[in-house]
């Protein structure tokens, strides 16, 4: 048991071990809860709840009634669990610390402007969420759960995600690769 605690206290895990464990979590999620992993619906669920506080039309909307209910859903609980798990991991490994933006990588590539970082992150988040809505799911939903089911769309998406990630990294960082 002490070897497990020692492994859990490491600040960085092997990506192979983390990937294998994520696969186990995805399979257990389907077997135990009959739910696929996915995160993008969380924000829509919460937006529906918050929107309902300000407008009664949310409860009458077909979208909020049947497509994406304004409720504390499986995805909302999953996101809370991801946050708590990351917090527990950082506390256990002794790497927890409060950080302020922008970080050193951002400063190196884009300068020290904090407002620019927040605006860029916000716009990127909007684009990402809009794209997830068009695609019918997010990266975790399509790449992890889709690939788990051997869906061709999931396999194609994951190949495209890696290819575009490599190209984006080259564009942003040039030859400055860091491990």
N, C-alpha and C positions, 0 to 999 in steps of 0.2 A: 504493500500500500504506500510506503514511503516513496517508491520510485514514481508512482502516479502523481503524488504531491509535488515531487521534484520537477516532473515534466510540466505540470500545470503552472508552476512558478516561473517558467522560462518566459522572458519578454517576447520572444519570437518563436513561433512554431514552424515546423516543416510545412510547406504548402501542400505536400502530398498527404501528410497526416491530417491537416485541417480539411482538405478536400474530401478525404475518405470519411472523416467524421461528419462533414456536411451531408454526404451521401447517406450515411446511416440515419441522421436526423430526418432527412427527407423521406426515407423509407418508413421510419417509425411514425412520422406525421401522417402518412397515408394509412398505415396499418392501425394505429391507435385512434386517431382523430378523424380519419377519412377526409383529410384536408391536404391540399397541395401548398407548398411554400410560395409565397408571393407577398409583395409589400405595397405596391402602388395603390391598391384599393384602400389602404389605411387612411390616406389623406382625403380621399373622397368620402369615406365613412364619417370622418371627423368634420369635414366641411359641411356635410349634410346635417350633422348634429348642431353645429354652430349656426348654420343658416336657419335652422328651425327655431332658434332662439329669437331671431330677428324677423322672420316671415312665416306666416302660416301656410304659404303656398308650397313649401318644401314637403310637408306631409301629404299634399294632394298631387304631387308630381309623380308621373309614371316612372321616371328614372329613379327617384329616391324610394319609391315603393317596391319596384320589382327588379331593377338592374343593380343598383348599388344602394342598399338600405342605409339610412342615417342611423347607425347603431354601433355599439361596441362589438365589432365582429371578430372572427378568428384572426384576421390580419392585424387588427389593432392590438390584440393580445400578443401576437407574434412580435410586433415591433417593440412593445414594452419589454418583452422577454429578451430581445436582442440588445436593447439598451442596458438592462440589468445584467445580462451576461457579460457584456463588454466592460461594464463598471466592475463587476466582480473579478473578471480576469485581470484588469489593470491594477486593482487593489492587491490581488493575490501575488502578482508578479512584481509589485513594488514600482510600477511605472506610471501610476496615476499622477497626473499633475494638471493644474489649470493652465490652459494655453490661451494666448490672445492672438488674434489674427492681425496682420498677415504673418505667416510663418516664414522661415528663412528661404525656403524654395520659392515661395511667391515673391519675396523681396528681390531675390536674385534674378528672376525672370520678368517681373512686372513692376517692380518698385515698391515703396513702403506704404502706399496709399490704402488705408483701411476701408474707406468708403467705396473705392473702386473694387476691392475684393468682395465686399458684401453685395454690391449691385451685380457684379459678375456671377457670384454664386446664386443669387436670387433668380436672375434671368436664366441661368443654366438649369436651375431646378424647375422653373416653369416650362422650359422647352422639354426637359426630360419627362415631366409628368404628362404634358400634352402628347408627346410621342408614345408614352406608355398607354395612354387612353386610346390613341389611334390603333396601336398594335394589339390592344386587348390584353395587355399585361406588361409587367416590368422585366428587368433583367433576371431577377430571381425567379419570377413566375415562368418565363419562357425558357431561359437557359437551364436552370436547375430542374424545375418540375417538368418542363417539356422534354429535356434530354432524358430524365428519369423514365419517362414513358416511351422513349425512343421515337418521339415525334420528329418527322423530318424538319419541320419549322424550327424546332429547338436546336437541332444539330446545325442547321444552316446559320441560325442566329448566332450561336456561340462561335462559329468560325468567322463570321463577319465582325463580331464584337472584338475578337482578338486581333484581327487584321486592322480594323479601324483604330483600336487602342495603340497598336504599335506605330501606325502612321501618325496618329495624333501626338504621341510621345516624341517622335522624331521631329515633328514640326515645332512643338513647344520647347523641347529641351535640346534639339540639335544633337550634337555628338556628346553632350554632357550626361552620360548614363550613370546612374547611381544604383548600387545594389541595396 
